Amino acid sequence: MGKKGKKVILTLALVAVAISLIAASGSSRYNQIEFGETASFSAGRAGVSFSSSQYTGTVKLAKKNQNNAPGEQHPDFSQRLVDIRLYKYDGEQVKHILGPVYAYFQVRQYEVKRWEQGLLKVYFFDTWKQNWVPCYTMAVYKNGKVSSLSCRMRVFGLYGLGIAK
């Protein structure tokens, strides 16, 4: 094999390593929110919605793999988890929520059916109890159909859409 062939193989190997590192790290999105603003931010099919925001800062959404969900027991998640964080402009992390802030998951028809049967809920990971806690889950309608399932957040943290075991 000549130099050109070795360079092609090395380049392909480097691309494969880079893609695997990007996939393993998950994806994070950063957005700015201003006091009084009504805004929605998403990462894939999950996101967060602020109504008349009580904050000015940076919203971070990070998708997480459900295979590494914390806690000894957890629901069977139907989608990737979303870690929702807020940082003030000075870098301080906000923990507790003021005002209406909602975690949401866009859903497919089979997920809507599971929710209608009372099987599917939004959960958040309670870091004090070290377990997943169901959040009162409500439907969000678009064009007369359920498009998302949502819950009002009390704390910033890790959220998932899952079926209880």
C-alpha positions as CSV (number, residue, x, y, z in Angstrom):
1,M,0.0,0.0,0.0
2,G,1.4,3.4,-1.0
3,K,1.5,6.6,1.0
4,K,-1.8,7.8,-0.5
5,G,-3.6,4.7,0.6
6,K,-2.2,5.0,4.2
7,K,-3.2,8.6,4.4
8,V,-6.8,7.7,3.3
9,I,-7.0,5.0,5.9
10,L,-5.6,7.3,8.6
11,T,-8.0,10.0,7.7
12,L,-11.0,7.6,7.8
13,A,-9.8,6.3,11.2
14,L,-9.6,9.9,12.6
15,V,-13.0,10.8,11.3
16,A,-14.5,7.6,12.9
17,V,-12.9,8.5,16.2
18,A,-14.1,12.1,16.1
19,I,-17.7,11.0,15.3
20,S,-17.7,8.5,18.1
21,L,-16.4,11.1,20.6
22,I,-19.1,13.6,19.5
23,A,-21.8,10.9,19.8
24,A,-20.6,9.8,23.3
25,S,-20.5,13.3,24.6
26,G,-24.1,14.0,23.8
27,S,-25.2,17.3,22.5
28,S,-25.6,20.5,24.5
29,R,-27.4,23.7,23.4
30,Y,-27.0,27.1,25.0
31,N,-29.6,29.8,24.7
32,Q,-30.0,33.3,26.3
33,I,-33.1,34.2,28.3
34,E,-34.1,37.7,29.4
35,F,-36.3,38.7,32.3
36,G,-39.9,38.9,31.3
37,E,-39.3,37.0,28.0
38,T,-41.5,34.1,26.9
39,A,-39.4,31.6,25.1
40,S,-39.0,27.9,24.3
41,F,-35.7,26.1,23.7
42,S,-35.2,22.5,22.4
43,A,-32.6,19.8,22.0
44,G,-34.0,17.2,19.7
45,R,-37.5,16.2,20.8
46,A,-37.1,17.6,24.4
47,G,-37.0,21.1,25.7
48,V,-37.9,23.8,28.1
49,S,-40.5,26.6,27.9
50,F,-40.5,29.8,30.0
51,S,-43.6,32.0,30.4
52,S,-42.7,35.6,31.5
53,S,-39.2,34.5,32.6
54,Q,-38.1,35.5,36.1
55,Y,-34.5,35.1,34.9
56,T,-31.7,36.7,32.9
57,G,-29.0,34.2,31.9
58,T,-28.0,31.2,29.9
59,V,-30.1,28.1,29.5
60,K,-28.2,24.9,28.9
61,L,-30.0,21.8,27.5
62,A,-28.0,18.6,27.3
63,K,-29.4,15.3,25.9
64,K,-28.4,12.3,27.9
65,N,-28.4,8.6,27.1
66,Q,-31.0,6.8,29.1
67,N,-28.7,3.7,29.5
68,N,-26.7,5.7,32.1
69,A,-29.7,7.1,34.0
70,P,-28.9,7.7,37.6
71,G,-30.6,6.0,40.5
72,E,-31.1,2.3,41.4
73,Q,-34.5,2.1,39.7
74,H,-35.8,4.2,36.9
75,P,-38.7,4.1,34.4
76,D,-38.3,2.7,30.9
77,F,-37.6,5.9,29.1
78,S,-39.1,6.3,25.6
79,Q,-36.7,9.1,24.6
80,R,-33.3,10.4,25.5
81,L,-33.2,12.3,28.8
82,V,-32.7,16.1,28.9
83,D,-30.6,17.9,31.5
84,I,-32.0,21.5,31.9
85,R,-29.8,24.0,33.6
86,L,-29.8,27.8,34.0
87,Y,-26.9,30.0,34.8
88,K,-26.9,33.7,35.7
89,Y,-24.6,36.0,33.8
90,D,-22.1,35.8,36.6
91,G,-21.9,32.0,36.1
92,E,-23.9,31.0,39.3
93,Q,-26.2,28.0,38.7
94,V,-29.9,28.6,39.5
95,K,-31.4,25.6,41.3
96,H,-35.0,26.4,42.2
97,I,-37.5,27.8,39.8
98,L,-39.6,31.0,40.1
99,G,-42.6,31.4,37.8
100,P,-43.9,29.0,35.1
101,V,-41.2,26.9,33.5
102,Y,-42.1,23.6,31.8
103,A,-40.1,20.6,30.6
104,Y,-41.6,19.1,27.5
105,F,-41.2,16.1,25.2
106,Q,-42.5,16.0,21.7
107,V,-44.4,12.7,21.3
108,R,-45.4,10.3,18.6
109,Q,-48.8,8.7,18.4
110,Y,-47.8,5.5,20.3
111,E,-46.5,7.6,23.1
112,V,-49.8,9.6,23.2
113,K,-51.7,6.3,23.6
114,R,-49.5,5.2,26.5
115,W,-50.1,8.6,28.2
116,E,-53.8,8.3,27.7
117,Q,-53.7,4.9,29.3
118,G,-51.9,6.5,32.3
119,L,-48.7,4.6,31.6
120,L,-46.4,7.4,30.3
121,K,-45.3,10.3,32.4
122,V,-42.6,13.0,32.7
123,Y,-40.2,12.2,35.5
124,F,-37.4,14.2,37.1
125,F,-34.4,12.9,39.0
126,D,-34.6,14.0,42.6
127,T,-31.0,14.4,43.7
128,W,-31.9,14.5,47.4
129,K,-33.8,11.2,47.3
130,Q,-31.6,9.7,44.5
131,N,-34.6,8.5,42.6
132,W,-37.0,9.3,39.8
133,V,-40.1,11.1,40.7
134,P,-43.2,11.5,38.5
135,C,-44.2,15.0,37.6
136,Y,-47.8,15.9,36.9
137,T,-47.9,15.4,33.1
138,M,-50.2,17.4,30.8
139,A,-50.7,17.4,27.1
140,V,-49.8,20.3,24.8
141,Y,-52.0,20.5,21.7
142,K,-51.1,21.7,18.2
143,N,-53.7,21.7,15.5
144,G,-56.1,19.7,17.7
145,K,-53.7,16.9,18.4
146,V,-51.4,16.1,21.3
147,S,-47.9,17.3,20.1
148,S,-46.0,17.2,23.4
149,L,-46.2,16.0,27.0
150,S,-45.1,18.6,29.6
151,C,-44.7,19.2,33.3
152,R,-44.2,22.3,35.4
153,M,-40.7,22.2,36.7
154,R,-39.9,23.0,40.4
155,V,-36.1,22.6,40.0
156,F,-33.6,22.6,37.2
157,G,-32.1,19.2,36.5
158,L,-32.6,15.9,34.7
159,Y,-35.9,15.1,33.1
160,G,-37.2,12.0,31.2
161,L,-40.3,10.7,29.5
162,G,-40.9,7.2,30.8
163,I,-43.1,4.2,31.7
164,A,-43.1,3.2,35.4
165,K,-41.9,-0.2,36.2
